[in-house]
């Protein structure tokens, strides 16, 4: 049996292993380089990419630059100017601090640094196959340029996991945007294959920078501000109408460092609890300032996670700040919505109908809390009136069940009617969402079929973010399969020329942005992933195109809605899993009125 001996790894292998923790893809190089530039005081960044960063990444800044002594150590692992003692880890004020980034980058690419600090001669530092050289360089203005070529050229196992050029470019752009949101006074320009894809001018306003990047109306962004003795929270949260099914527009920064933290995300989500439905994701751009001694940023190799000394306190402060801000902004709007109650077609001219096309369905009603305050009020009214616990309800064969054609619409959101010995409470939005979802899929029985479309009399120009402009080319085939027709106007602009007939008139630009944001790459047609992708997108289309909560309906609209609902395959839940119908039996009512 072979006797395996423990050996000390070679320096080059150690660096490549370390690089795997820090550098995951081209976007990781950009993140580390930008952080170094910002720590050096740069307020102008020029980023040049080739093939989405797979062939070339170049970041030029106007920061402090380096002298020869510092330049020689730039590519040396654990060489840093930002900490000197173990105690410094408890009081970090810079974005970078470990001295790992440049060494990791150099170990998996062909890298060079062109730098000038105004007090010495310009220098060119090269790292090829872990060999570092320093030599005089051409004149340049103060600052540093990092050039990285052929990332992972010497690590084929990692290189094969790189995605398409567009996907890597989108990841690079997302990383740059994350930095730009936190640093509005810094100018960012980005080119890929010689084409400008992002150009952000310096501004003093977080609001202006956010609106410029995401093309949001400034009025739809609500200012967030909390200044306590232990924590400061500020930024902007999107109006509930901006909520989406994806989490693409969620950014949180701790001491100006972008972080991914489940605790913080949940705090914001809970703050929105009474304003958006459970399946929707709010938009937010939030900055948290807290004493550096109260947060540990040295948790993850990519510095994307943090650990708080008192996480419960941070959670409550953030949740309450969001909830309080929303309450102030939406109080009047929600009050008007809650108090609006309409009755359509009171109990008169009652007819009996029997729908022969309904399916045999078995379900049970479940008690469920709905997030919106208007819904809470209506359900609370019902609970107080009846004071009972719903039990398992077996649904009879609807083909043999009489249906009374009187309907009461309450809170402009729910429809109350009777079927057999059951009282039905129907969520009009969820019902129409289910109907449209199934109608869409009936139009997509085969892979080569598309949803019928209606031409627009006047095409709509789509105002898309730079990241969405990259994605729309990948999503074009799926978008058109779903009944939209889009055309490129220029490198920065597209237009919508037709829309799905089933949708009717709505905010198509918002819908297309939502579709684009839901998935990074379109799976291969015919695959299970492709079907799941279509299901997700169609659910979004159905949601956008459905009757809204708070929308008053005519009697004919209500009758059609109920008829269509009970001809659906699954009429008891919407595509996102929310219940559509709440049933109450005659027996339950009689128990409440002491008749049994």
Secondary structure as UniProt FT lines:
FT   HELIX           11..22
FT   HELIX           26..39
FT   TURN            40..41
FT   STRAND          44..50
FT   HELIX           51..53
FT   STRAND          56..61
FT   HELIX           68..73
FT   TURN            74..75
FT   TURN            77..78
FT   HELIX           86..90
FT   HELIX           101..107
FT   STRAND          110..116
FT   STRAND          123..128
FT   TURN            129..130
FT   STRAND          131..136
FT   STRAND          143..149
FT   TURN            151..154
FT   HELIX           156..159
FT   TURN            160..161
FT   HELIX           165..182
FT   TURN            184..185
FT   STRAND          187..192
FT   TURN            193..194
FT   STRAND          195..200
FT   HELIX           206..214
FT   HELIX           218..220
FT   STRAND          221..227
FT   STRAND          232..238
FT   HELIX           240..242
FT   TURN            248..249
FT   STRAND          250..254
FT   TURN            255..256
FT   STRAND          257..259
FT   HELIX           262..271
FT   TURN            272..275
FT   TURN            278..279
FT   STRAND          284..289
FT   HELIX           292..294
FT   STRAND          295..296
FT   TURN            298..299
FT   TURN            301..302
FT   STRAND          307..308
FT   TURN            309..310
FT   HELIX           311..339
FT   STRAND          352..353
FT   TURN            356..357
FT   HELIX           373..386
FT   HELIX           398..400
FT   STRAND          403..404
FT   STRAND          408..410
FT   TURN            411..413
FT   STRAND          414..419
FT   TURN            420..421
FT   STRAND          422..427
FT   HELIX           428..442
FT   TURN            443..444
FT   TURN            447..448
FT   STRAND          453..462
FT   HELIX           466..481
FT   TURN            482..483
FT   STRAND          485..490
FT   TURN            491..492
FT   STRAND          493..500
FT   HELIX           501..503
FT   HELIX           508..517
FT   TURN            525..526
FT   HELIX           528..544
FT   TURN            549..550
FT   HELIX           555..565
FT   TURN            566..567
FT   TURN            571..572
FT   TURN            575..576
FT   STRAND          581..585
FT   HELIX           586..592
FT   TURN            593..594
//
